[in-house]
């Protein structure tokens, strides 16, 4: 069901959620860096989950790793351009699901941009594994991006809007 476009309200709600996701992401990374990983090590939490400390200089799963200052700033710039596009989309959002998903994605993107500016890489620490296969480590910003993207896809598949 479509709702009336309340652009100002949606923008404030979405950016508020983005700020919350960014804050929780940065808080979790601060805790990992200052308390948990002193010294850095692998900590088994559950038989399928560890806490580790990695620095991802690339994008998803380490792709396009930026080994130079120029590469780092190119990734920061690209992330900021995409974030600006998402904020514009959020401004035009017409459903609560769009606001929720875009807010989560924007917050995750900003959280990872903060890491690139501060550390030159994204801090990852969540390590899920099974049968000696480890999924690439990730962080709460990545969780926000993934959940937001999933909600956006599901909402687009099951919305009642006309496609004609």
C-alpha positions as CSV (number, residue, x, y, z in Angstrom):
1,X,0.0,0.0,0.0
2,X,1.3,3.4,-1.0
3,X,1.3,6.2,1.5
4,X,1.3,10.0,1.0
5,X,4.7,11.3,0.3
6,X,5.7,13.2,3.4
7,X,9.1,14.2,2.2
8,X,10.2,16.2,5.2
9,X,9.0,13.6,7.7
10,X,10.5,10.8,5.7
11,X,13.8,12.5,5.3
12,X,14.1,13.3,9.0
13,X,13.1,9.7,10.0
14,X,15.4,8.1,7.5
15,X,18.4,10.3,8.4
16,X,17.7,9.7,12.0
17,X,17.9,6.0,11.4
18,X,21.0,6.5,9.4
19,X,22.6,8.4,12.3
20,X,21.6,5.6,14.7
21,X,23.1,2.9,12.4
22,X,26.3,5.0,12.1
23,X,26.5,5.6,15.8
24,X,26.1,1.9,16.7
25,X,28.6,0.9,14.0
26,X,31.2,3.3,15.3
27,X,30.5,2.5,18.9
28,X,31.0,-1.2,18.2
29,X,34.2,-0.6,16.3
30,X,35.5,1.6,19.1
31,X,34.8,-1.2,21.6
32,X,36.5,-3.8,19.5
33,X,39.6,-1.6,18.9
34,X,40.0,-0.3,22.4
35,X,38.9,-3.2,24.6
36,X,38.2,-6.5,22.9
37,X,41.2,-6.7,20.5
38,X,43.9,-5.7,22.9
39,X,45.9,-7.6,21.8
40,X,44.4,-8.5,18.4
41,X,43.4,-12.2,18.3
42,X,40.6,-14.5,17.3
43,X,38.0,-15.0,20.0
44,X,35.6,-17.9,19.7
45,X,32.2,-16.8,20.8
46,X,30.1,-19.7,19.4
47,X,31.1,-22.8,17.5
48,X,30.2,-20.9,14.3
49,X,31.1,-17.3,15.3
50,X,34.3,-15.6,16.2
51,X,35.4,-12.0,16.9
52,X,38.5,-11.1,14.8
53,X,40.1,-7.9,13.7
54,X,40.6,-7.2,10.0
55,X,41.1,-4.0,8.0
56,X,39.4,-4.1,4.6
57,X,41.0,-1.7,2.2
58,X,38.6,-2.6,-0.6
59,X,34.9,-2.8,-0.9
60,X,32.7,-5.9,-0.4
61,X,34.8,-8.9,0.4
62,X,38.0,-7.0,-0.2
63,X,37.3,-6.4,-3.9
64,X,39.0,-3.4,-5.5
65,X,41.4,-3.0,-2.6
66,X,42.8,0.5,-2.4
67,X,46.5,0.2,-1.5
68,X,47.2,3.9,-2.1
69,X,46.0,7.2,-0.7
70,X,44.5,8.0,-4.1
71,X,42.6,4.7,-4.1
72,X,41.3,5.3,-0.6
73,X,40.0,8.8,-1.5
74,X,38.4,7.4,-4.7
75,X,36.5,4.8,-2.6
76,X,35.5,7.6,-0.1
77,X,34.3,9.8,-3.0
78,X,32.4,7.0,-4.7
79,X,30.7,6.1,-1.4
80,X,29.7,9.7,-0.8
81,X,28.3,10.1,-4.4
82,X,26.2,6.9,-3.9
83,X,25.1,8.2,-0.4
84,X,24.0,11.5,-1.9
85,X,21.9,9.5,-4.5
86,X,20.4,7.5,-1.7
87,X,19.6,10.6,0.3
88,X,17.8,12.0,-2.7
89,X,15.9,8.8,-3.1
90,X,15.0,8.9,0.6
91,X,13.6,12.4,0.1
92,X,11.3,11.1,-2.5
93,X,10.4,7.9,-0.5
94,X,6.7,7.1,-0.4
95,X,6.6,4.1,1.9
96,X,7.8,3.4,5.4
97,X,9.7,0.4,4.1
98,X,11.7,2.6,1.7
99,X,12.5,5.0,4.5
100,X,13.6,2.1,6.7
101,X,15.8,0.4,4.1
102,X,17.4,3.6,2.8
103,X,18.1,4.9,6.3
104,X,19.9,1.6,7.1
105,X,21.9,1.6,3.9
106,X,22.9,5.3,4.3
107,X,23.9,4.8,7.9
108,X,26.0,1.7,7.0
109,X,27.7,3.6,4.1
110,X,28.5,6.5,6.3
111,X,29.9,4.2,9.0
112,X,32.3,2.6,6.6
113,X,33.3,6.0,5.1
114,X,34.2,7.2,8.6
115,X,36.5,4.2,8.9
116,X,38.2,4.9,5.5
117,X,38.9,8.5,6.5
118,X,40.1,7.6,10.0
119,X,42.0,4.3,9.4
120,X,42.4,4.1,5.6
121,X,40.4,0.9,5.7
122,X,37.1,-0.5,7.1
123,X,37.3,-2.2,10.4
124,X,35.7,-5.6,10.3
125,X,35.3,-8.0,13.2
126,X,32.3,-10.4,12.8
127,X,33.5,-13.8,11.6
128,X,30.9,-16.5,10.8
129,X,32.1,-19.9,9.7
130,X,31.0,-23.5,9.0
131,X,32.8,-26.6,8.0
132,X,36.2,-24.7,7.8
133,X,34.7,-22.1,5.5
134,X,34.8,-18.6,6.8
135,X,32.5,-15.9,5.4
136,X,34.5,-12.7,4.9
137,X,34.5,-10.7,8.2
138,X,32.1,-7.8,8.4
139,X,30.8,-5.1,10.8
140,X,27.5,-3.5,11.9
141,X,27.6,-1.0,9.0
142,X,27.7,-4.0,6.6
143,X,24.7,-5.5,8.5
144,X,22.8,-2.3,8.1
145,X,23.6,-2.2,4.4
146,X,22.6,-5.8,3.9
147,X,19.4,-5.7,5.8
148,X,18.5,-2.4,4.2
149,X,19.1,-3.8,0.7
150,X,17.1,-7.0,1.5
151,X,14.2,-4.9,2.7
152,X,14.4,-2.7,-0.4
153,X,14.4,-5.8,-2.7
154,X,11.5,-7.5,-0.9
155,X,9.5,-4.3,-0.8
156,X,10.0,-3.8,-4.5
157,X,9.0,-7.4,-5.3
158,X,5.8,-7.4,-3.2
159,X,4.6,-3.8,-3.4
160,X,1.3,-3.1,-5.0
161,X,2.5,-0.4,-7.4
162,X,1.6,-0.5,-11.1
163,X,4.6,-1.4,-13.2
164,X,2.9,-0.2,-16.4
